Amino acid sequence: MSEIKEVAVTVLIGNSDDKLSQWDWSAYCERTHELIKQYAKDIHFSGYSVGNAKWQNAAFVFVVDSEYLQAMGEDLRIAKNQFNQESIAVVYGPTEFIK
């Protein structure tokens, strides 16, 4: 198998424990999106729960060069901690274009 250079990544964040005020949730979403834009080659999707949802969630799907995965993960961990969140879900997988 050849070395994987590009990785598809899905990042999921939420405020289901209601720790964050609306202002803080907005700032956390913005910070997470800024970090993703810093590392992503291509962002394929970003979406948020509807404004009147009981719990706030956000999802980001993008492609990143594998050499940046560790640094990106650490930056996401720092952001998570800055906003007093217990976890952030990150799903990694190789990108395969089927032709």
N, C-alpha and C positions, 0 to 999 in steps of 0.2 A: 504494500500500500504506500502510495506517495505521501509525502509530508503535507499535512493540512495547513494551508496558508490563510484561508478565510473561514470564519466561523459565524454561523447564524446564532444570534443571541436574542433571547426574550427576557426583559426585565419587568418584574411586577412589583409594584409598591401599593400599600394600602394604609388606611387609617381606620380599620375595623375596631380597634380598641378605643377609638375616640380620644386619643391622647392629644391630638393636634387641633388647635383652633382652625377655623377656615383660613385665616391669614397664614398660619404656619403650614397648613396643608398645601396651600398655593405655593409658598416658598420652597417646600420640599419637592413638589412636582417640577418647579422651575429649575431647581438645582440639579435634580436627577436628569432632566432633559438636557441641560447644558453639558453635563458630564458625558452623556451619550453622544451628543453632537461633537464633542472633543475627540472621541475615539472612533466613531462610526465611519465606515466608508460610504455606506448607504443606509438611510433610515427608511424602512418599508412601511411602518405603521406606528402611530402613537394614538392612543385613545384613552378616554377617561369615563368614569361612571357618570350617569346623568346627574344634574344638579340636585335633584330631589331624592336621590338614592339614600337608603338608610346608612350605607357604608361607602366611603370614598375609596376608589381604586384607580390605578393607572397602569397601562401596559405599553411597552415599547418593543418593537421588533426591528432588528437591524443586523448589518454585517460588519464585522470587525476583523482586522488582521490578527492572526493568532498571537503574534509577538506582543500585542498590547493587552491581552486578556488579564494577566496578573495585575498590572498597574490599574486597569479599569476596575477590576474587582476591589482593589484596595481603596480607590477613590470612592466607589459606591459605598463601601463599608464606613468610610469616614463620614460621608453625607448621612447615612443611616443613623450613625451615632450622634451627629450634630442635631438631628431632629428627634432624638430619644425614641427611636424605633427599635423593636426587638429583632427584626429580620427584614431581609429583602430577598425576593426570589429571583434567581438568575438561572436560565436554562441555556445550555450551550449545545451546539451540534454542528457537524460539518455541513457546509453548503454544497449541494450537488445540483447542477443544472442538468435537467433531463431534456435531451433534444431528440 
